[in-house]
Amino acid sequence: DIAGGKAFGAAAGHRDYGRFLVSSGPYMVEGSEEVRYDLPAGQRSPVPGFEPRRSLSLVRNPAWERAGDDLRSARADRIELSIGTSLEEATRSVREGTADVLMNMWPPPQLSLELLNEYRTDPSLREHLYFFPRDFVRYMSMNLALPPLDDVHVRKAVNLVIDKARLVEIAGGQGIAEPATHVMLDSLEENLLLDYDPYRTPGAMGDLEAAGDEMALSKYDEDGDGRCDHPACKGLLGVGFAQGEGVPINESTTTLQAGSIVEDLRGIGIEVDLRELPPEELFGMLADPVEKIGLGINVAWGKDYPSGSTFASLFKGGSPHNFSLLGASAEELKRWGYRTASVPSVEDKLHECRNLVGNQQTPCWAE
């Protein structure tokens, strides 16, 4: 509790620490020199250059020495940010030249598609449009202990049948998203797996025939026609984000992507009972194996730390983020009420990679 006055340096006694920040880099919040750190926290006046949710003004920090910092060029003398401005107002400011940069931290598209296309097609504007990887993956989890997903051929068929290009189109198209060919980010693998795409389909549009061939190898396709015809394939429980406040992606995007996935799975005989839930309820159900959720649709993961280890929670047994139950023990599966006696595990590989140091980890995570 920062407000409890514990030993947190300049932050002690403040809930709004940002207004009492001590800068060590090339910039500081304007007016920082006026903050009286010799006074008790309750008697200090906050730095005037930062108005939460409104504005932030940064000026040069006289305590910073360029000679001791090879990382930051610190070219500008002053940086002014307007916070909380609507996307429309921010766009207008950039167009009129009263602002230099528009930074939108909400999920993509961070720009209106109209503005994005305008900048793409105008040569004089194109050089002012910057694309960077968000290092964020949206995916669908599959419960490896629940029929028919306990059959690897069914899981492969699911991967092959889904039209990923359609999901990208719903998200806003090229520049907003791209199909993920594997779950871990290329930036965490030094691009060792750029060409790795085990479920490659023409144009990333899905391949019903290839998916059907894979399904025919499954024990859940009794007549070998490429469609799941076992009772377990009817009413497979899947959860997705409900429309409404707090949904981490555009409301219509959430519903349309889930609908597209459900329709694709119908092509290989899997009928999904889709339930759209508020985020808290959705993640609560996915984290509880007893709920027996088959598919977690539109869940996502980003890197908290620049290492493949940040994705290990998706695969590690006992992790609340491991919605697939990968690595669960036989005892756990029995306690949770599953008939499946065992599921695959990558615990040994996780242990191997996490015990390596520095750059030695990278090829291990790629493996």
Secondary structure by P-SEA (a helix, b strand, c coil): ccccccccccccccccccccccccccccccccccccccccccccccccccccccbbbbcccccccccccccccccccbbbbbccccaaaaaaaaaaccccbbbbccccccccaaaaaaaaacccccccbbbbbccbbbbbbbcccccccccaaaaaaaaaacaaaaaaaaaccccccccccccccccccccccccccccccccccccaaaaaaaaaacccccccccccccccccccbbbbbcccccccccaaaaaaaaaaaaaaaaaacbbbbbbbbcaaaaaaaaaccccccccccccccccccccccccccccccccccccccccccaaaaaaacccccbbbbaaaaaaaaaacccccccccccc
